[in-house]
Amino acid sequence: MADAGQTAEDARKVAEAAREKTWKGAAFVRDLFMGKFSLDLIDPYPDPEEFVREPAREFMKELDEFLDTIDPDQADREGIIPEEAVTYFTKSGAFGLKIPEEFGGRGFHQTEYNRIMTRLNSVDGGLVTLLSGHQSIGLPQPLKLFGTEEQKKKYLPKLAAGEISGFALTEVGVGSDPGRMETTAEPTEDGEHWIINGKKLWCTNAGRAKYLVVMANTPGKRSITAFIVHTDWEGVKILDRCRFMGLKGMETWEFELSDVKVPNESIIGGVGKGLKVALVTLNTGRLTVPAMAAASAKASLEICRRWAGTRKQWGQAVGRHDAVAQMLANIAATTFAIEAISDLGGMLADQGGYDIRLEAGMAKLFCTEHGWKMIDDALQVRGGRGYETADSLKHRGEVPTALERIFRDFRVTRIFEGSSEILRLFIAREALDRHLQVAGNLVEGNLSLFGKLKELPKVMAFYLGWYPKTWFGWGRWPKFGEYGELATHVRFLDRTTRRLARAIFHMMARHGAKLQHRQSLMFRAVDVGAELFAMTAVIGRTRMLVKRDGPEAESATELADVFCRMSRRRIADLFRGMKRNDDLARYKAAVGVLEGRYEWLEKGIRTAWPE
């Protein structure tokens, strides 16, 4: 059983023990937080079309033909993925898109996979959750990263052929704090097997799955292990299916394990390495979410363009009225940024030589947070028809746009595969990594005065060399002149990268170990980093499009300029919030809510929390 008396420090140590402590490749965002604007890691921005090979193009062509035959709202209406879709995925090899060809899969790269997910999500997000839950975070990905050759040979061909898998970490009482996990695995007396007991929640595909990746506590301090569990083994019981406000076709279940006997050869990555398996798997798995966001953004943009350009109010198209025009600009600019980030993440993964843990997390964070606001604007532009279901519109003879469904389906992207708050915590920890390596004992440790004095020379030597560089450096004209109309934004990126590094250092110096309790401060720093990353991706993509010299070259520059202007205003607000904010007053009010001081506000309604 989990320790009911676990402290916040215990939970932090569990997470710290599982995180990757070394950086194995170039990392643009990591450099960003240390004041280094490593533009060469992103620009020249590669042409995504060069990453999509002919077999993937043929697959997408065949996929389009199939998608033309299905009702995009069927799964939403009936609450289940159509069986003809599952059959098609099995026959076409879609369950093995990311599985290497040597094991019977398609062997597609991340960019190709993302393109396919974008296509699927433009029809129904439930189709994406089926495939992504199976191979982005399900059994294929952990096996590719951590599996033995025997495990790969045994399972990957079956998985590619359509034997579905799922991933099981969450429990009823455990979400993002795995140190409190209650599922246990105890070794048998002969040491050849493990006996697993527990209950898991929100396991996508569990009702269809042949195999599940199950995380369980094993004996030892902070020891979590990943096991391959067959759903037809004795003691595995699929319980209730969970239902949600969106993604109605997504099949997510609760299941129970009662004295399930699992052999040693079913352990992935080694005993006690389960949390690392989960976290590293999610690094790549998160790249699917920006691809989903790109589909939703593009669909919203098309709906708004067609509607706002033809719907007349007060003598002109509604899109010509300034209030609506401002929303249209935000929708278009944000769509451009989401696609730039989505493609960039996939290409960095495909190129190799990059450590993309921060880029993947930041891509998921930015695309879902800004995508949600953008889709809310899109629904507002569409008005009452945006709130109306596609079926209702169709019955009246109007174009059955599915913006209402897109709105509902999109909301969960800010929650699954790492909520926005958890991602900000993760990114903030990595942003402080170099500082903690240098000055961690001073900031966090319980050193004596003598111990602190002993550490001081090393700390001073680093910061005397590093800190002045965050102030000095030319980020003005004529630097970056080759970027033409966007040069002023690139200069801003160069200057602001150093400003962000200084701000993080100042917060750490001011608050010390207490900074971990001032999450809102570090969250602002993370959001500044996300804006800088997005601006860099947008500018890089624009340069690529201009070089390609297609019809979008001129308009891409216009849109990039709009996005960068919007982003710069958000960055200014975030920096102001680091110095002047109401965080402490709001925290005090939050404690008041928890202690019931404002319970009187709830009177006058029937209870929303039935006993």
N, C-alpha and C positions, 0 to 999 in steps of 0.2 A: 504494500500500500504506500501511497505517497505520504510524505510527512505533512500532517495537517498544520504543524507549527512552522512551516517553512517561512523564512524571512525574505524580504526583498533582496538582501545580499546573497542569500542562497540561490535565489532564482537567477540573479545576475551571474553568479559563478557557473551555473549550468550552461547558460548561453555563451559565456566567455570560453568555457572549455570546448565548446563545439565549433566556434568560429574558426575560419582559416586565418592563421596568424602570419603567413608569408604571402607575398605578392609575386606571382609567377609570370607576370607579363605586364605590358604597358597598360596604364589606367588613366585615361583623361580626367575623370572626375576626381580621382585621388589627388592628382597633381593640382587640380583646380582648388581644392580645399587648402592646399599648402602654398597657394599664391603663384603657381606656375601655370601659365596659359599655354598648354601644349597643343597648339592649333594643328601642328603637323600630324597629330594622331588621328585627326578627323578630316582635315582638308589637305589634299584633294579628297573630296567625298566620292566614293566609288559609284559607278553607275550600277544600280541594282539589276538592270536588265542583263548585265554580264554575269550575274550570279545565278541566273535561272537557265538551266540547261534544257535541251530539247525533250528529254523524257518527262520533265516536270511540266513543260508547256503542253505536251500531248495529254498528260494526265488532266490538266486543268481544262483543256478543250473537251475531253470526254465528261469531266465532272459538270461542266456547264450544260451539256446536253441532258444529263440526268436531272440537274436542278431545275431545268425548264419543265420537267414533268411533275414536280411535286408542288403541293399547296404550301406556300411559306407560312401560313397561319395555322396549319393543321395541328402541329405539335402544341402550339399555344392554346388552341381550342380544346384539344382532347387530352392534353397533359401527358403525352407520351411520344417518344420519337417514333415516326412511322417505321414499320418493319421493313418496308421496301428500301428505306435508307440504310438500315443495318445490313441488309442483304447485299446492297450495292457496294457498301464499304468493304465487306468481306471479299466479294468477288474481284473488286478493283485493286485490292491490296492497300486500301487506305489505313487499315490498322497497323500497317508496317511502314508508313511514310518515312519515319526517322530511323528505322531499323536497317542496319547495313545489309547490302545485297548478299554478302556471304552467308547471312543467316536467313535469307528468304525475303528480306524487306525491299523497299523501294530505294533506300539509301539517299533520300533527299536531304539537302542541306537546310540550315535554319531559314535562310531567305526564301527558299522554295516552299518550305513548310508554312512560313508566315503568309505567303501569298495565297496558299490554299485555305488557310484559316480565315483570311480576310474575305475570300469568296464565300465560304460557308456561312460566316457570320452575317453577310449581307442578306442571307435567306432566313437562317434560324440559328440563334446562338446555342441552342441545345445540341445541334450537330457538332459544334466545336467542343462543347464540354464532353461529349462522348469520346471523341478522338483524342482530345488534349488530356482528359482525365486518364486515358489509357496509356498514352505514350509520351506526354510531356512530363507528367509527374507520377504516372503509374509505373509498372514494373520495367518496361524497356529502358527508360532513362537511367534509373539507379543501376541496372545491370550493365549498361554501356560504360558507366563511370566507375563502378565499384565491384562489379561481378567477376567471379572467377571464370576461366575458360569453360569449365564444366557447366556452370550455371548458364552461361550464354548459349552454349550448344544445346542444352536441354530445353530452355524456355523461349529464346528469341524466335526460332522458327515457328513455334506454336502461336506466339503473340502476333507475329506478322501475318499468320494465316487467319486471324480473327478470334483467337481465344482472348477475351477481354480481361483487362486488369484494372485495379484501382489502388488508391493510396489512402492509408488510414493512420492519421495522427491525432486528430481532434477527438475529445471526449466531452461528455455532458458538462463536466466541471473544469475542463481544461481546454483553453484555446491556444493563445500565444505564449503560454507559460508551461512548457513541457516538463519542467522540474516537478510539477504537481501531478504528473501522469499516474493513473491508478491501474492501468493494465500491466500485469506482471508476467514475467517468464522465468520459471525456476528450472534449473537443470535436473535431469533425472539422476538417480544414484549411479547408473553406469556411465554417465557423462556423454551419452550418445544422442540424447534428445532434450527438448525443453517443453515444459508444460505451461501453456499460455492461458490466462484468465483475464477477462475484462470486457468492456463494452466501448464501442467506437461510434462516433456521430459524424454525420455529413460526409460519408464516403461515396463519392461519385462513382457510378457504375457498379456498385456492390451487388445490386439485384441481378445484373447480367454477367458479372465477373466470374472468371474461372480462378483467377489468382488475385491476392491482395498483398500489398506491402504494408505490414503491420509493425508499428513502433510499440515497444514494450519496455518497461523497467526490468533490468536484470541485476542480479546481486552485485554490489559494489557501489562506491560513492559516485552519485550523479552518473549512473551507467544506463544509457538507453540504447537498445539494439534493434536493428531492422530485420524482420523475418519475412520470408515468402510463405504465405499461407494459402492453401488450396481451399476454395469455398465448399468443396464436397467432402472435406475431412470431417470426421466425427467431432462434434462439439462446436462447429461453426453454425450459427443460426442467424439468418438475415431477418431483421425485425421490421420496423415500420419504414415506409418511404416518407421522406420529408417533402413538404410542399412550400413553394416560395411565391413572392409577389411577381417575379419575372422568371425568365428561362423555364417556362412551364414544362418543357420537354426534358429538362435536365433530370436525370434519374439518380438521386442522392438518397442514401439509406443509412439507417442505424443498424449495427449488427453486434452480436455477442459471441464471445469465445469462452467456452466452458471446458476446462481441462483438455485443450487442444494440444495434441502431441506433435511436435515439429522437430524434424531431424536437424542435426548440426549443419548439414550442407545447405539448409535453407536460410542461413544467416548471410546477410549482405554487408560486406565491408568489414566484418569482424565484430566481436562482442564489444559493446560499449561505444560503437562508432555510429549508432543509428541517427542521432541528431545531426551529425555532420553529413551523413548520407542525405537526410531530408533537406538540409539547408543548401547544400551544393546542387542537389537536384532542382530545387526551386529557383536557383540563380538562372538556369537556362529555361526552366518552365515558365518563368515570368515573361519571357519574350513573346509568348503567345498572346498575352493580354493587350499589349499595344497594337498588335495586328487586329484583334477584335475591335479595339477602339477606333482604328482607322476605318473599318467597314461601317461602323455606326456613324462616324463623323461624315464620311462620304455620302451615305444615304440621307442624312439630315440636311446636308448642303444641297443635294439635288432636289429634295422635296421643297426646301425653302426657296431655292432659285426659281423653280417652276411656279410655285404658288405666289410668291411675292412679286413676281414679274408680270403676272396676268390678273391677279385679283385687284379690282379697282375700288378705291375708297376716296371720297372727296375729290374726284376728278382726276386722280392719277393712281398708278400702281402703288400698292401698299409699301413696296420696297423702296419707293422714291421718298417716302416720308422719313425724316431724319431719325426719329426714334427707332424705326424698324431698320433703317439703313445701318445704324451703328451695330445692331445685333447681327445683321448679315455679314458685316466686315469681320466681326469676332468669329462667327461660324467658319468663314472661309479661311481666315488666318490661322485659326486653331487647327482646322483640318490639315492644312499644309504642314504645321508643326508636328502634329501627331504622326503623319505619314513619314516625315523626315526622320523622326526619332525611331519609329518602328523599323523602317528599313535599315537605319544605321545600326541598331542593336543586332539585327540578324546578320548583317555583313561583318561586323566586328567578330561575332561568334564564328562565322565561316572562315574568315581570314586567318584566324589563329594568331598566337603571339600577344593576345590581349587578356587581361584579367578583367572580366566584365561584370563582376559581382555588383559594383556600384552603378555601372551603366544600366544593367538590367533592372535593378531596384528603382533607379531614378526614372527610367523609361516608363515603368509600370505606374509609378507615383504621378508623374506629370500627365501622362496620357489619360489616366482615369479621372484625376481631379479636374483638369481643364476640360476634358471631354464631357464630364457630367454637367458642368456649367454651360458648355456650348449646346448640349442637347436640350437643356432647359430653355435656353434662348430660342432654339429651333421650334420647340413646342409652343412658345409664346408667339412667335412669328405666325405659325399656322393657326393659332387661336383655338376656337372650339373644336375645329376639325383635327387639331393636333391631339386633343384630349379624347377624341372619339375613336372607337376601335375600327380596324379595317373592315371587319364584317359588317358593321353598322353603316359605314360609308358605302360599301358595295350594295347593300340592300336598297339604298336610296338612289343608286345609279351614279354615284360619284367615284372618283379614282380612289381605290382602296389602299391608300398609303398607310404604312404600319408605324408611324411615328410614336403613337401611344405605346405600342409593344417595344419599340426600340428604347424608349424612355425607361420602361420597367425593367427590361433586360439589362440595361447598362448599369443600373444602380449597384448591383452586386460587385462590379469590377473594382470598386473602391474597398471591398472587403476581402474577397477570396484571394488566395495565393499571396497573403501578406496584406493586412489592412494598411491604409495610408499612415495611420499612427505608428504601427509596428515598423513599417518601412522607414519612416522618418527616424525612429529610434535606431534602427540598424545602420542607416546611412550616417547618422550623427556619430555613432560609435566609431565607424570607420574614418569619419572626418577628423576625429580626435586621435586616431591611431598613432601617428608619428609623434604628436605631443606627449601622449601617454608613454611611448617608448622612452622619450628623453626625460620627461619631468614627472612621470607617473608616481614615483616614490615620494616626491615632494607634494604633489597634489592630492594623492589618494592614501598614501601610506601613513602608518602610525609610527613614524620615525622619531627617535629622540633628537634633541637639539644637535648632538654630536653627529648623528646620522644624517641630518639635513645639511649640516655644514660640509660633510663629506661628499654629498651629492651635488652641492652647489656649483663647483667648478665645471663639471661636465655639462650641467644645464646652461650655465652662463656662456660657455664656449659655443654651444649650438646656437643659442638665441642671438648672441652678438654677431654671428655670421648670417643668420637667417632673417631676423627681424628687419634690419635696414633695407633688405632687398624688397620687402613688401611696400616700402615707401618710395624707393628710387627705381626709376625705369621709365622710359619715354613711351607714353601711350597717346601721343597727340600727332597732328599732321607733321610730316607727310607719311608717317608710318602706315603700312597696309594700304597704300595708294592703289595697289593692283586690284583692290576690291571695289573700286569705282563708287557707285552710289551707296553701297553698303559699308564703305570704309569707316565712316564715322561710328557705325555700330560695332565693328571689329575693334576699333580703338577703345570704345567703351568696355567691351569684354576684357581687353587686356588690363585696363585700369581697375575694373571692378573685381577681377579675380584676385588682385593683390589686396584690395579693400576688404574683400570677404575673409581672406586669410588673417588680416589684422583684427577684424571684428571677432573672429573665433578665438584668437589668442587673447584678446582683451577680456572676453567673457570668461575664459578659463582662468586668467590671472586674477580677475575680480572675485569670482565665485568659488574657485578651487573645486574641492570635492562636492560642494553643494550644487554645482552646475547640473549634476545628474537629476536633481529635483526641480530644476528650472527648464523643463522640457520645451516649453513654448519658446524660450529664447533660442535654443539650438534648432528647433523646428523652423524658425525663421531663416536661420543660416542655411539649413538644408533646402528650403524653398528658393532662396537666392541661387544656390548651386544648381537647382533644377531649371530655373529660368536661364541661367548662363549656358547650361548644357543644351537647352532647347534652342536658344538663339544661335549657338554655334552650329548645331545640326541644320537649322533652317538656312543659314548663310552658306554652309557647305553644299547643301542640296541645290540651292539656287545657282551657285557657281557651276555645279555639274550640269544643270539644265541649260544654262547659258552656253556652256561649252558644247553641249549636244546640239545646240542651235535649232531646236524644234520650235513649233508654234507657241509653246508655253514660256519661252525664254524671257520675253519682256514682261509679261504679266506676273511671272514668278518673282521678278525683282520688286515689282510693286507690292506684291503680297508679303514678301519677306520684310520690306521696309515697314509695312503696317504692323506686322507681328512684333518686330523688334521695338517699335515705339510703344506698343502696348506692354510688352515685357519690361521695358525700362521703367515705366511708371509703377508697375507692380514691385519691381526691385527697390525703387525709392521708398515705397511704403513699408517694405519689409525692413529695410535698414533703419527707418525712423522708429519702427516698432521694437527694434533691439535696444534702443536708448530710452524711449518714452512709451510706456504701455500701462495697461491696467491689469496685468497678469495676477498680481498678488491680491488685488481686490476681488477679482473674479474667482480666484482659488478659495478665498475666504467664503464667498457666497456659495461655492460648490460644496464646501464642508457643511455650510448651513443647510443645504438641500439634504445631504446625507444624514444629518443629525435631526432632521424633521422640523427645523425652525420655520420653514415656509410651508408646512403641510396645510395650513389654512387656505393656501392658493388652490388646493385640489378640491375644495368643497363646492357643491352645486351641480355635480354630475353623478351619474351612476358609475361605480368603480370600473376602471379600465384594467384592473388586476384581479380577476375573479379567483376566489379561493378554491 
